[in-house]
Amino acid sequence: MLPLFLLANLMTGAANLMLDSLLVPDMQAIGIVCLYMVLVCCVAFGLHSNNIQLKHGSKQASSNVTKHA
């Protein structure tokens, strides 16, 4: 999840560098947001469908905690 979050942040930064968000018309802004969502979802779906993990799963921290009666 973290790599996808970082990708989304990089895409947000790129959009902010390329566009002056205060001057973009409403419909164009909605289109940009929709394109942004589609791209992030396509990357997530592509990674999932190809069984690509960017970070190896680790045991949950709670499994290392011993339970006392």
C-alpha positions as CSV (number, residue, x, y, z in Angstrom):
1,M,0.0,0.0,0.0
2,L,2.8,2.4,0.8
3,P,4.3,2.4,-2.7
4,L,0.9,3.1,-4.2
5,F,0.4,6.0,-1.8
6,L,3.8,7.4,-2.7
7,L,3.0,7.1,-6.4
8,A,-0.3,8.9,-5.8
9,N,1.6,11.7,-4.0
10,L,4.1,12.0,-6.8
11,M,1.3,12.3,-9.3
12,T,-0.3,15.0,-7.2
13,G,3.0,16.9,-7.1
14,A,3.4,16.6,-10.9
15,A,-0.1,17.9,-11.5
16,N,0.5,20.8,-9.1
17,L,3.7,21.7,-10.9
18,M,2.1,21.5,-14.4
19,L,-1.2,23.3,-13.6
20,D,-2.2,26.5,-11.8
21,S,-5.1,24.9,-9.9
22,L,-6.8,28.2,-9.2
23,L,-7.1,29.0,-12.9
24,V,-8.4,25.6,-14.2
25,P,-12.1,25.6,-15.1
26,D,-14.4,23.4,-13.1
27,M,-15.0,20.8,-15.7
28,Q,-11.4,20.5,-16.6
29,A,-10.5,20.1,-12.9
30,I,-13.1,17.3,-12.6
31,G,-11.6,15.6,-15.6
32,I,-8.1,15.8,-14.1
33,V,-9.2,14.3,-10.8
34,C,-11.1,11.5,-12.7
35,L,-8.0,10.8,-14.8
36,Y,-5.8,10.8,-11.6
37,M,-8.2,8.3,-9.9
38,V,-8.3,6.0,-13.0
39,L,-4.5,6.0,-13.2
40,V,-4.0,5.1,-9.5
41,C,-6.7,2.4,-9.7
42,C,-5.2,0.9,-12.9
43,V,-1.7,0.7,-11.3
44,A,-3.2,-0.9,-8.2
45,F,-5.2,-3.4,-10.3
46,G,-2.2,-4.1,-12.6
47,L,0.0,-4.9,-9.6
48,H,-2.7,-7.0,-8.0
49,S,-3.7,-9.0,-11.1
50,N,0.0,-9.8,-11.9
51,N,0.7,-10.8,-8.3
52,I,3.4,-8.1,-7.9
53,Q,4.2,-7.2,-4.3
54,L,6.4,-4.1,-3.9
55,K,6.9,-4.9,-0.2
56,H,7.0,-8.4,1.3
57,G,4.3,-9.1,3.8
58,S,5.5,-9.4,7.4
59,K,3.8,-10.7,10.5
60,Q,1.6,-8.4,12.3
61,A,3.0,-6.7,15.3
62,S,0.2,-8.1,17.5
63,S,1.3,-11.7,16.7
64,N,4.6,-11.1,18.6
65,V,2.8,-10.0,21.7
66,T,2.3,-12.7,24.3
67,K,-1.1,-12.9,25.9
68,H,-1.3,-13.1,29.6
69,A,-4.2,-14.9,31.3
